[in-house]
Structures are given as C-alpha cells and as structure tokens.
Amino acid sequence: MEAKIQTFRDLKVWQKGIDLVKEIYRVTRYFPNEEQYGLSAQMRRSSVSVPSNIAEGFRRRYAKEHKQFISIALGSCAELETQVVIAKELNYIDERNDKILLEIIDHICRMLVNLDKKL
C-alpha cells in the first residue's frame, strides 16, 4: 500500500526534480568561468524551476491552478533539455553527462504528464 501524499515532498516527481537540480549543479561546476553568468546560470535556474513549480502547484487550491504549474514545470524541462544540448554542442559536457541529464529530464517529463492526467 502506497503512503498517502501529504506534502509536495512526498511526490516522487518532486524528489526527482531535486535530484536533477543536484546533477545540474554538479555538471555546471566545471563550465568555463565566462559561463558563470551565461549558460551555467540559465541551466541552474531552469533546473530549480522544475521542483519549485511542482511544489507551488501542489499548494494551489484548485486543480486548474495545479495543472498550470505542472505545465510550467514541463516548459522548464524543455528549456533545460535545449540548454543541455547546447552545452554538449559547445563541449562543456561530455557524452556520459549528456546522456544522464537527458534521461533524468525525460523521466521527469513523463512523470509530469502522468501527474497532469491524474488532476
């Protein structure tokens, strides 16, 4: 029997979002210094947006509002996926990290779509 979801912290998708943030911070730590306020910062903001919007949506009173924040989180995933591709193209990340990040993002997107269907 599954534990009852009482807070957004109980959501597996939120937990995966936090894992994504940690991975993005780990990978961007090694970007060139000139990217500190560029692509690195943008990737960090996009990743933080994913679990943040999941949490904010969870706290909304109406399903329509919750769905809107799930949609925003999905948009942040797409934004981040694009930024990962750019980082790979610029040789800021290697094939292994590219694959890890894109798999995590894809998994979160599928989880968000499923959550959206349940609302």
Secondary structure, DSSP 4 states (H G I P E B T S, - for coil): -PPP--SGGG-HHHHHHHHHHHHHHHHHTTS-GGGTTTHHHHHHHHHHHHHHHHHHHHHSSSHHHHHHHHHHHHHHHHHHHHHHHHHHHTTSS-HHHHHHHHHHHHHHHHHHHHHHHH-
